[in-house]
Amino acid sequence: MGDRLVRLRLELEESFTYTPGQHCVLRLRAEDGYTAQRSYSIASDPADPLLELMVECLPGGEVSGHLHDEARVGDAFELRGPIGGWFTWTGDVRAVCLTGGTGVVPVVSMLRYARRVGATDRLRVCAVGRTRPELPYADELLASGALVALTRENLGERVAAPPYPSEMEPLVAGVERAYVCGSVGFASYAVRLLGEVGVPADAIRVEQFGATG
């Protein structure tokens, strides 16, 4: 998944019922009682017996650094959640997702759910990343038919660039809702782009994150 990404597959001691798009809080607890926690979007399908998280190792990141460099099979973590009921999708509406970087994670949960319940025709995805190795789940997204727009390297015949309005127009045709997930800067860009291609502002749901996730 690239040098800065680590995928966690967690076995749960208690049932953890969630909806695609939700997130949870993962807490580390040291022997002296010190704790540190961060919020992470859930990548797995709710029917998956394991809970999957994708963690980007951030410079100076206390939790992400530990998960990337120190975590080992058998380690125990504390989880709280699921959290968030607004940025969720259950196939009830036709939707488009415009995501950037690790913002693809909750959308991967939606895609996996859609495949299981036979609702892939109701979910369209555009994922934006710098390079293929830096974009989480790039291969899975491409296999699902998502538009993958890389900005720092060509992908097949597609020249490196953010998604063009002409590429987004067929994705937004007939949708009732749009999901945007990514950094603060990406979210602002994505909302503007969706507006340019005719998506009403009140149909857009935004999940954005800062440096601490």
PyMOL commands that set and color helices and strands:
alter all, ss='L'
color gray80, all
select helices_A, chain A and resi 62-69+101-117+120-122+138-143+165-172+184-196+201-203
alter helices_A, ss='H'
color red, helices_A
select strands_A, chain A and resi 5-11+23-29+35-41+50-56+78-83+95-100+123-129+147-150+177-183+204-209
alter strands_A, ss='S'
color yellow, strands_A
deselect
rebuild
show_as cartoon
